[in-house]
Amino acid sequence: MSSSNSFNIDKAKWKKAGDVYMAPNEGRANDLVIPVMGSTGVGKSTFINNVLKGLGSGLQGAEVNDDYQPCTSKVAHYVVDCPPSGSLDLPQLQSRRLVLVDTPGFDHLGFSNEEILRRISVWLASSYGNGIKVAGVVYLHSIAGGRYTDSHASGFEIFQSICGQNVLPSVVLATTREEICPAAHRSEREGELRDELWKGMLDGHPKATMTCLQNTPPSALAVVKIVFETMNEAPLLLQRQIVDDKKSYTKTDAGRAAKPQSGSGLSRVVTMFRQFIHGF
């Protein structure tokens, strides 16, 4: 159960000025939240825009960048009423709102994984503390950009630690940009994800769902429908550890996973670059 009566994100010592989250008077207790996560340039903002378009929303969508450079450095959320009928014709959605949460990738060049996690933690902890439920989580991965890297693996480990086990039935792992992936590599890369890299979340019980996401509103809505058909509205492990267990984000499972590995020469170079441009 959420400790909404005792948790106030403004009192968290690790919250900073400029952090984005839903104010208590902005959210509703029956809102359905879907955080969208994944590496930089995989199409998170494009997915959100396709959902908004598919639902006929007049909201100005998320900024996108076709050259795969990161547009998202802060968390952003987009609220839309669930339609009473149509492509998301599910009785459990009546009179509820969908909240799509756009998140920065953990491989962001300008910020460390710990800083990205901190920003995401502010949003997720504040919403849970205010009694707002997560319907499920969408994780996107592009199969067009070559093989899985250490950066991808690190980001996925943090993602797993954010989710925990209880929410796995409402987690969708979706591949993107198949239309520009060479046909000869497509099935090989999907198989590598399914049978090796994502195996821990796709096997056993409970388990996540893997699908292919096209750059169209109908495909985006199909992913959202998977979430809604399997949602149990359980809190994420990160939310429980911060709000219920009263831990700092650095002391959570995700916080430990986000700590930099000091043995990597590349890690040291990237850290020096970030310190140069941001001063931390």
LUMVEX-724982 format. One record per residue (C-alpha): x, y, z. Coordinates in steps of 0.5 Angstrom, whole numbers, plus 500, padded with zeros to 3 digits. Example, Ala and Ser with C-alpha at 12.3 -4.5 7.8 and 13.67 -1.06 7.14 Angstrom:
2
525491516527498514
// end
This chain:
280
500500500503507498505511504502517501500521507507521510511522503513529500518529494519536496522534503527529499534531500536529493530533489533539485530545483527544476525537477519535473513531477506531477504536482498533487493538484495535477494528478488524480488517484485513478490516473494510469501512468505508463513510463516509457524507457530505453536508450537514447534515440530509440524512439521514446518520444516518437512512440508517445506522439503516436499514442497521442495522435492515435487517441485524437489528443490535441496536445503538443507532443514530445520533441523528436530528433531524427539524427538520434541525438538526445532530445530528452534530458528531463522527465516530461509527462503527457496527460490524455483522457482515455476514450470511452470507445475505439482502439482502446475499448477496455471497460477498465479505462472508463473515466480514467486518464492516461499519463505517458512519461517520457524519460531520458536514456541511461546512456545520455552523453550529458549526464551520468546514469545516477543523475538520470535515475535521480530525475526519474526517481523524483517523478515516480516517487512523487506520483506514488506518494500521491497515490497515483498508480503505474499501469505498466512500463514500456521499454524500447530498444532499436535493432537498427543500430548494431549489436547490443553494447555494454551501455545497453546492458547497463541501462537495462540492468537499471531498468530491471531494478526500477521495475522489480518482479511484481510489475512484470506482467505489465512490462512491454519490451518492444523493438523499434526501427525495424524498417531501417534494419537490414533484413539479414540481421533483423531476426538474428538481433530479435533472437539475441534479445529474446533468448539471451539478453532479455531472457530473465524478464521473458521467462518464468512467472511472472513475465514481461511481453516482447513485441515489435513497435512500428512508427505508426499510431495503431502500432503504438496503441497496440502496445498500450493495449497490451499494458492495459490488458495485463495491468495489476497497478502494482507499484514499481520496486523503485517506488516502494523502496523510496516511498514505503521503505524511506530510502534515498534513490541511491540506496535502492536496487536501481541506485546501486545498479546505476553506480559507475564502474570505475574500472572502465577507461571509457567510463572515466573519459565520459565522466571527465567530459560530463564534468567539463560541460556541466561542472559535476
// end
